[in-house]
Amino acid sequence: MAGSNEMTINLVVLGRTQSGKSAAENSLLGSSDFENYRSLRSVTTCCSLGCSCCCILGIIRRNGSELALRIRVLDTPGPHSSLSKEQVRDTVSSALAQHFREEGLHLALLVLRADLPLCKDESYHTIQICILLQELLGPTWNDFTAVLLTHADKAEEAGFREEAYLHSASSTLLSLLSSVQHKYIFLDNQKSITKEERATVLRKLLNVIKQINYQVFPLKHNKA
């Protein structure tokens, strides 16, 4: 919590290059803080923090008053960066402690594309990100992790609405969703987003955070 009339949500976002990670981060922030790269190899070798504040009617209230929602999003290097697994872990761990030490982490978002199947290569990198999350957050990593399924609009164009998509999902994805207690958000991949569309995204996000009773993962004792 940042103040009596403001609620802060701290997020860390992890995912492969071209997963829609940057577009998702910008949708959450309602900005274009994070660039969309077309390279097959991640050029991100450090973490960066984006922050925005908004007051959207009906999002959240306290004592009868609308609260301003302060969203803080930590971008991270992808598995295809020039960093080793250990360097990625240490970089993310240090950034989490630096930016979220005081208020803790509300949620880690693991970004996957809804319009692409989890092939062998994709599954491998997804598993590696899950291992990273376990190293960063410990045994309760799955309590504070949700899956963000981007490009949901393309999946819908192919005839797969959310229910149908999940019904036909691979065993790998279903196992992942089960491990994070079915905390997931479908998100269209758009270069720009309207205020109404962002409000919808934030409502979905807060519903996920509500599932864990607004708990935060403490970072004060994490090693940087």
Secondary structure by P-SEA (a helix, b strand, c coil): cccccbbbbbbbbbbccccaaaaaaaaaaccccbbbbccccccccbbbbbbbbbbbccccccccbbbbbbbbbbbbbcccccccaaaaaaaaaaaaaaccccccccbbbbbbbccccccaaaaaaaaaaaaaaaaaccccccccbbbbbcaaaaaaaacccaaaaaaaccaaaaaaaaaaccbbbbbcccccccaaaaaaaaaaaaaaaaaacbbbbbcccccc
